[in-house]
Amino acid sequence: MNKPLALVTGAAQGIGYACAEALFEDGARVILSDINAEGVKAAVEKLGGDSIGMVCDMGNADEINKMFDEIEANHGPVEILVNNAGIAMPGDFLDTPLENFQKVIDVNLTGVFLSIQRAAKKMVEHKIEGAIVNMSSINAVVSIPSIPAYCASKGGVMQLTKATSLALAKHNIRVNAVGPGSIDTEMMAGVNANPEAMKMVMSRTPLQRVGTPHEIADVVAFLASKKASYVTGETIYVDGGRIGMNYTC
């Protein structure tokens, strides 16, 4: 049985690497992509097997197209796509430069659009009933004032997921998203080291702990699998109950 080819962006560490690991364990041939060349090289060595590493800036359309050109020429069409790469660039709203806002949108939203389009074209051409999973966030529906571009981009990912799922449904290509809450990654390192900040996070997290990258990856792997064969256009929030909470303790 041929292994499905999976591409995970932002896969050098954290949630992206955990997604690559989960798909690898489920039997996929995994391509790990990241802007961090040394990081992705180390990730591939750690994952082992027949995994492949590629360097790509998901905010650069030319690099995205070049990556897909190389993948399709050397490995065949992508059958599972996980759009995980993302940046935040926090700061005071009134002082946020336009170029910072645009950079976040380029990586988190435009890059997702381009990679969905490139992967889907080959899926349609080869009649592949593929699966695409995008990384949204609880900040698609709740907001933090210091990361307006991030919030806008993740809301965009949620809506892009719905729109592309409708466009691709006739080809039996499923498109879903995962919306993490507070997850123990490098993005949360500052919070983890600050007892007051962690107390605030716990006050809005009913399960009273942060999540792990593997808890996100397990949901991604489910959505990419045949077990989710009747699920498309959905965003599943993995947030310890936070979105459903209308008060803080």
Secondary structure, DSSP 8 states (H G I E B T S, - for coil): ----EEEEES-SSHHHHHHHHHHHHTT-EEEEEES-HHHHHHHHHHH-TT-EEEE--TT-HHHHHHHHHHHHHHT---SEEEE---------GGG--HHHHHHHHIIIIIHHHHHHHHHHHHHHHTT---EEEEE--GGGTS--TT-HHHHHHHHHHHHHHHHHHHHHGGGT-EEEEEEE-SBSSGGGHHHHT-HHHHHHHHHT-TT-S-B-HHHHHHHHHHHHSGGGTT--S-EEEESTT-TT--S--
